[in-house]
Amino acid sequence: MELLQAIYERHSVRAYEDRPLAAETVQALEQYIGQLNAESGLHIQLVKNEPKAFDCTLAHYGKFSGVSNYFALVGQDNAALDELCGYYGEKLVLYAQTLGLNTCWVALTYKKIPDAFRVEAGEKLGIVISVGYGKTQGKVRPSKSAEAVSDLAADSPDWYRCGVEAALLAPTAVNQQKFRFALRGEQVAAKSLPFAPCGKIDLGIVKCHFELASGKDHTIWMK
Ligand SMILES: Cc1cc2nc3c(=O)[nH]c(=O)nc-3n(C[C@H](O)[C@H](O)[C@H](O)COP(=O)(O)O)c2cc1C
């Protein structure tokens, strides 16, 4: 399965089987994380066999169970961190899906366990993503229309339609989908809307989906 196909199969999963990640799966994840870190400058880490972060009232309230593995998205504490975490974290989410794993982005419903991962001087934990063997594959949730999040029209190019439609399948905080795309000649303007919780993380995530489905790269984005 390729990352693109994973876009159509991924749903958030919060209940996991009580079994450790297979050794070859861990190896594949570590290798992919190494590539993403080299490309982005992030310091993403796989935290394994650590059940404490999701053994708290907030996590139970958020309906998490059986979580003992997660990705800690750590990086330089600056204005670019959130969007970078969104973009590269979603690549990791989709890659995990291709390995038969399930995931859920988690901004709120967990507890930080400081000794479970490393945060160097000048770095910050952006967000975490639970990962493991889901009890289910999750489910399709309500979505806004392409017209509600973009200027997509009957005569828009196919690549633009594919990109916008894939962005609508992206996870966003509280499923708010507070982002907007606009075609500007050969380029696309993308922004998060005011008051979006985790708006910049969501923006990185939807840009990841858009690029994969449209076949474009980062040069598509208007500065
Ligand atoms: C940035 C971000 C933060 C999120 N934080 C939480 C969270 O704290 N707790 C939770 O249960 N789900 C969280 N989610 C998962 C969203 O609720 C979920 O992605 C959304 O409802 C869409 O559903 P889907 O992922 O199945 O498409 C978060 C998602 C994103 C993208």
The ligand as an SDF file (V2000), in Angstrom:
LIG
                    3D

 31 33  0  0  0  0  0  0  0  0999 V2000
   -4.0580   18.4270   15.5830 C   0  0  0  0  0  0  0  0  0  0  0  0
   -5.0270   17.3730   16.0700 C   0  0  0  0  0  0  0  0  0  0  0  0
   -5.2690   17.2150   17.4190 C   0  0  0  0  0  0  0  0  0  0  0  0
   -6.1450   16.2110   17.8800 C   0  0  0  0  0  0  0  0  0  0  0  0
   -6.3100   16.0320   19.2340 N   0  0  0  0  0  0  0  0  0  0  0  0
   -7.1250   15.0380   19.6710 C   0  0  0  0  0  0  0  0  0  0  0  0
   -7.2640   14.7980   21.0740 C   0  0  0  0  0  0  0  0  0  0  0  0
   -6.6660   15.4850   21.9240 O   0  0  0  0  0  0  0  0  0  0  0  0
   -8.0790   13.7850   21.4700 N   0  0  0  0  0  0  0  0  0  0  0  0
   -8.7480   12.9980   20.5840 C   0  0  0  0  0  0  0  0  0  0  0  0
   -9.4550   12.0880   20.9890 O   0  0  0  0  0  0  0  0  0  0  0  0
   -8.6380   13.2060   19.2240 N   0  0  0  0  0  0  0  0  0  0  0  0
   -7.8270   14.1980   18.7580 C   0  0  0  0  0  0  0  0  0  0  0  0
   -7.6760   14.3960   17.3910 N   0  0  0  0  0  0  0  0  0  0  0  0
   -8.3610   13.5180   16.4260 C   0  0  0  0  0  0  0  0  0  0  0  0
   -9.5300   14.2220   15.7320 C   0  0  0  0  0  0  0  0  0  0  0  0
  -10.6270   14.3090   16.6190 O   0  0  0  0  0  0  0  0  0  0  0  0
   -9.8920   13.4570   14.4340 C   0  0  0  0  0  0  0  0  0  0  0  0
   -8.7970   13.4910   13.5680 O   0  0  0  0  0  0  0  0  0  0  0  0
  -11.1040   14.0850   13.7630 C   0  0  0  0  0  0  0  0  0  0  0  0
  -12.2780   13.8940   14.5300 O   0  0  0  0  0  0  0  0  0  0  0  0
  -11.3340   13.5090   12.3630 C   0  0  0  0  0  0  0  0  0  0  0  0
  -11.5540   12.1230   12.3940 O   0  0  0  0  0  0  0  0  0  0  0  0
  -10.6230   11.1490   11.5370 P   0  0  0  0  0  0  0  0  0  0  0  0
   -9.2120   11.3210   12.0150 O   0  0  0  0  0  0  0  0  0  0  0  0
  -11.1600    9.7720   11.8170 O   0  0  0  0  0  0  0  0  0  0  0  0
  -10.7220   11.5200   10.0860 O   0  0  0  0  0  0  0  0  0  0  0  0
   -6.8170   15.3830   16.9410 C   0  0  0  0  0  0  0  0  0  0  0  0
   -6.5730   15.5770   15.5630 C   0  0  0  0  0  0  0  0  0  0  0  0
   -5.6800   16.5420   15.1260 C   0  0  0  0  0  0  0  0  0  0  0  0
   -5.3920   16.6880   13.6650 C   0  0  0  0  0  0  0  0  0  0  0  0
  1  2  1  0
  2  3  1  0
  2 30  2  0
  3  4  2  0
  4  5  1  0
  4 28  1  0
  5  6  2  0
  6  7  1  0
  6 13  1  0
  7  8  2  0
  7  9  1  0
  9 10  1  0
 10 11  2  0
 10 12  1  0
 12 13  2  0
 13 14  1  0
 14 15  1  0
 14 28  1  0
 15 16  1  0
 16 17  1  0
 16 18  1  0
 18 19  1  0
 18 20  1  0
 20 21  1  0
 20 22  1  0
 22 23  1  0
 23 24  1  0
 24 25  2  0
 24 26  1  0
 24 27  1  0
 28 29  2  0
 29 30  1  0
 30 31  1  0
M  END
$$$$
